Amino acid sequence: MCGIVGYIGKREAYPIILNGLKRLEYRGYDSAGIALYDGSGIQLCKTQGKVSDLEQKVSSHINTTGSLGIGHTRWATHGVPNDINSHPHYSNSGNLVIIHNGIIENYASIKKELLKRGYTFQSDTDTEVLVNLIEEVKKQEDVKLGKAVQIALNQVVGAYAIAVFDKNKPDEIVVAKLGSPLAIGIGEDEFFVASDATPFIEFTNNAIYLEDEEMAIIRLGREVRVRKLKNDKLVDPYIQELKLNLEQIEKGGYDHFMLKEIYEQPSVIKDTYRGRLLAKKGIVKLGGLEDHIQKFVNANRIIIVACGTSWHAGLVAEYIFEDWARVPVEVEYASEFRYRNPIITEKDVVIAISQSGETADTLAAIKLAKQKGAFVYGVCNVVGSTISRETHSGTYTHAGPEIGVASTKAFTTQITVLTMIALRLAKEKGTISQSNYMKHLHELELIPDHVGEALKSDEKIQAIAKVFKDAANFLYLGRGYNFPVALEGALKLKEISYIHAEGYPAAEMKHGPIALIDEQMPVVVIAVNSNHYEKVVSNIEEIKARKGKIIAVVTEGDTTVKELADYIMEVPKTVESLSPLVTTIPLQLLSYHIAVMLGKNVDQPRNLAKSVTVE
């Protein structure tokens, strides 16, 4: 949510910031703005709408020269989306300008005090309150901007990533972070600030990722100085070498990032197990797991915390861990878990799953689990993300940047990692036979080829999408390992096409959803070869008896369901426990094509953000 970009150096700031904002559009936003120092004053332009709207407005409203600037894409929290509430925001004097990702929870009491002191406010935002608080501290304490930021942030409650500069000192930008991500790109005589590294990857592959409650003074002609906000202690920042490249964040000839990312799944699944899975030798080895395997072996239970698509990956993992490793598993919505008083002990292992590694609720759940003594293991995609630093250990997926808001390759690579963890644990505990263990290693190694085969049905799936694009509702049904896939398929359709869809265990259909079925209701049934196959066939018969329209995901060569279903989407045969990695592919494509046919913004669905960094 929200995107931050900043630049100070020798180049023209405007094109860098504008392009950076375009690269952060995936985060979700409703307005955009930019502030530049042109040598004599601040040039500010902001607007409700897209970055393209900002670009048009800038061309006729402000001077774009200057080598210092900040830009922002806003996802509304305090104040409706409009030009005035858009960032950046000035202080009352016009000297300070700020951009902010997050929420200042005690802004109302601070605003009340500032109003008493004569401050006025143009917007409804908490951010304008924050920039004026910094200005008041700077004036009352007679301190430099960096110190004023530090004092002010120690008075606020909430989450933030901020970048602020003073037009009277145009050789520095001050940044700080608590709960929202912030990266500083280190170039030669130039610095970049962004919510992630994508806005500056073509200029430098060196970056500092601020930790929570840290601030940095970025000044030309000197090294970045990082301090702890609470005690003013200097921090020796770790400069990380980025593995990201420009090609990874371009569309590469595809119409949408989402489609590109769907088609990347064979390669990224292989990248995720490359060097970790040696099927012929019977080896699964995950660096983050090996030193802590006994924590898993001795665990009374595993608790998985996640949100959205990552939660669905966790549900798949529940089946896998319990089946192979014979350990109790609970899968929790991080947003609910953090506000309960959960029973957690030192004998529990908590697995936190997040594509971005910045999900606010998952981070809060991690902190809660650590406070109660649990061992916390992270599964995330973004190197250097907060979750990767906050957990005791973990494993990265190797999905590469996922720009489309609706997760696709994140889901399959998360399942790949969780499958490897479960296999390694089962082997260590002796709860899986050698033959079954080797079989699953071999089948996992074949999954990229199976996914590639599933993608060849794209044209057929597109034809099915054309038939059902105007449906008002969808029902998705699955059993066992494919119940979470039904949930994920329904989520994908809701996210990008705005069609109401629900996922259910197929056996639960008779406990309510069957009342919805008529000739207008398309029902997507995952009916691949499994221990539940005959049961699912019975569910299909019941739907047919009520004139429901059946779209079935079946194993190649299936004849029974093919005779019953109105439409089929075939996937290659694999073992049941790994089938979610292939059955999810046609559901991703079906959602994508329906949304495109309806003219929706597939990569940036309304009201959604890629990374939910605030509550």
Rosetta blueprint (number, residue, H / E / L):
1 M L
2 C L
3 G E
4 I E
5 V E
6 G E
7 Y E
8 I E
9 G L
10 K L
11 R L
12 E L
13 A H
14 Y H
15 P H
16 I H
17 I H
18 L H
19 N H
20 G H
21 L H
22 K H
23 R H
24 L L
25 E H
26 Y H
27 R H
28 G L
29 Y L
30 D L
31 S E
32 A E
33 G E
34 I E
35 A E
36 L E
37 Y E
38 D L
39 G L
40 S L
41 G L
42 I E
43 Q E
44 L E
45 C E
46 K E
47 T E
48 Q E
49 G L
50 K L
51 V H
52 S H
53 D H
54 L H
55 E H
56 Q H
57 K H
58 V H
59 S H
60 S H
61 H H
62 I L
63 N L
64 T L
65 T L
66 G L
67 S L
68 L E
69 G E
70 I E
71 G E
72 H E
73 T E
74 R E
75 W L
76 A L
77 T L
78 H L
79 G L
80 V L
81 P L
82 N L
83 D L
84 I L
85 N L
86 S L
87 H L
88 P L
89 H E
90 Y E
91 S L
92 N L
93 S L
94 G L
95 N L
96 L E
97 V E
98 I E
99 I E
100 H E
101 N E
102 G E
103 I E
104 I E
105 E L
106 N L
107 Y H
108 A H
109 S H
110 I H
111 K H
112 K H
113 E H
114 L H
115 L H
116 K H
117 R L
118 G L
119 Y L
120 T L
121 F L
122 Q L
123 S L
124 D L
125 T L
126 D H
127 T H
128 E H
129 V H
130 L H
131 V H
132 N H
133 L H
134 I H
135 E H
136 E H
137 V H
138 K H
139 K H
140 Q H
141 E H
142 D L
143 V L
144 K L
145 L H
146 G H
147 K H
148 A H
149 V H
150 Q H
151 I H
152 A H
153 L H
154 N L
155 Q L
156 V L
157 V L
158 G E
159 A E
160 Y E
161 A E
162 I E
163 A E
164 V E
165 F E
166 D E
167 K L
168 N L
169 K L
170 P L
171 D L
172 E E
173 I E
174 V E
175 V E
176 A E
177 K E
178 L E
179 G E
180 S L
181 P L
182 L L
183 A E
184 I E
185 G E
186 I E
187 G L
188 E L
189 D L
190 E L
191 F E
192 F E
193 V E
194 A E
195 S L
196 D L
197 A L
198 T H
199 P H
200 F H
201 I L
202 E L
203 F L
204 T L
205 N L
206 N E
207 A E
208 I E
209 Y E
210 L L
211 E L
212 D L
213 E L
214 E E
215 M E
216 A E
217 I E
218 I E
219 R E
220 L L
221 G L
222 R L
223 E L
224 V L
225 R E
226 V E
227 R E
228 K E
229 L L
230 K L
231 N L
232 D L
233 K L
234 L E
235 V E
236 D L
237 P L
238 Y L
239 I E
240 Q E
241 E E
242 L L
243 K L
244 L L
245 N L
246 L H
247 E H
248 Q H
249 I H
250 E L
251 K L
252 G L
253 G L
254 Y L
255 D L
256 H L
257 F H
258 M H
259 L H
260 K H
261 E H
262 I H
263 Y H
264 E L
265 Q H
266 P H
267 S H
268 V H
269 I H
270 K H
271 D H
272 T H
273 Y H
274 R L
275 G L
276 R L
277 L E
278 L E
279 A H
280 K H
281 K H
282 G L
283 I E
284 V E
285 K L
286 L L
287 G H
288 G H
289 L H
290 E H
291 D L
292 H L
293 I H
294 Q H
295 K H
296 F H
297 V H
298 N L
299 A L
300 N L
301 R E
302 I E
303 I E
304 I E
305 V E
306 A E
307 C L
308 G H
309 T H
310 S H
311 W H
312 H H
313 A H
314 G H
315 L H
316 V H
317 A H
318 E H
319 Y H
320 I H
321 F H
322 E H
323 D H
324 W H
325 A H
326 R L
327 V L
328 P L
329 V E
330 E E
331 V E
332 E E
333 Y E
334 A H
335 S H
336 E H
337 F H
338 R L
339 Y L
340 R L
341 N L
342 P L
343 I L
344 I L
345 T L
346 E L
347 K L
348 D E
349 V E
350 V E
351 I E
352 A E
353 I E
354 S E
355 Q L
356 S L
357 G L
358 E L
359 T L
360 A H
361 D H
362 T H
363 L H
364 A H
365 A H
366 I H
367 K H
368 L H
369 A H
370 K H
371 Q H
372 K L
373 G L
374 A L
375 F E
376 V E
377 Y E
378 G E
379 V E
380 C E
381 N L
382 V L
383 V L
384 G L
385 S L
386 T H
387 I H
388 S H
389 R H
390 E H
391 T L
392 H L
393 S E
394 G E
395 T E
396 Y E
397 T L
398 H L
399 A L
400 G L
401 P L
402 E L
403 I L
404 G L
405 V L
406 A L
407 S L
408 T L
409 K H
410 A H
411 F H
412 T H
413 T H
414 Q H
415 I H
416 T H
417 V H
418 L H
419 T H
420 M H
421 I H
422 A H
423 L H
424 R H
425 L H
426 A H
427 K H
428 E H
429 K H
430 G L
431 T L
432 I L
433 S L
434 Q H
435 S H
436 N H
437 Y H
438 M H
439 K H
440 H H
441 L H
442 H H
443 E H
444 L H
445 E H
446 L H
447 I H
448 P H
449 D H
450 H H
451 V H
452 G H
453 E H
454 A H
455 L H
456 K L
457 S L
458 D H
459 E H
460 K H
461 I H
462 Q H
463 A H
464 I H
465 A H
466 K H
467 V H
468 F H
469 K L
470 D L
471 A L
472 A L
473 N E
474 F E
475 L E
476 Y E
477 L E
478 G E
479 R L
480 G H
481 Y H
482 N H
483 F H
484 P H
485 V H
486 A H
487 L H
488 E H
489 G H
490 A H
491 L H
492 K H
493 L H
494 K H
495 E H
496 I H
497 S H
498 Y L
499 I L
500 H E
501 A E
502 E E
503 G E
504 Y E
505 P E
506 A H
507 A H
508 E H
509 M H
510 K H
511 H H
512 G L
513 P H
514 I H
515 A H
516 L H
517 I L
518 D L
519 E L
520 Q L
521 M L
522 P E
523 V E
524 V E
525 V E
526 I E
527 A L
528 V L
529 N L
530 S L
531 N L
532 H L
533 Y H
534 E H
535 K H
536 V H
537 V H
538 S H
539 N H
540 I H
541 E H
542 E H
543 I H
544 K H
545 A H
546 R L
547 K L
548 G L
549 K E
550 I E
551 I E
552 A E
553 V E
554 V E
555 T E
556 E L
557 G L
558 D L
559 T L
560 T H
561 V H
562 K H
563 E H
564 L H
565 A L
566 D L
567 Y E
568 I E
569 M E
570 E E
571 V E
572 P L
573 K L
574 T L
575 V L
576 E H
577 S H
578 L H
579 S L
580 P H
581 L H
582 V H
583 T H
584 T H
585 I H
586 P H
587 L H
588 Q H
589 L H
590 L H
591 S H
592 Y H
593 H H
594 I H
595 A H
596 V H
597 M H
598 L L
599 G L
600 K L
601 N L
602 V L
603 D L
604 Q L
605 P L
606 R L
607 N L
608 L L
609 A L
610 K L
611 S L
612 V L
613 T L
614 V L
615 E L
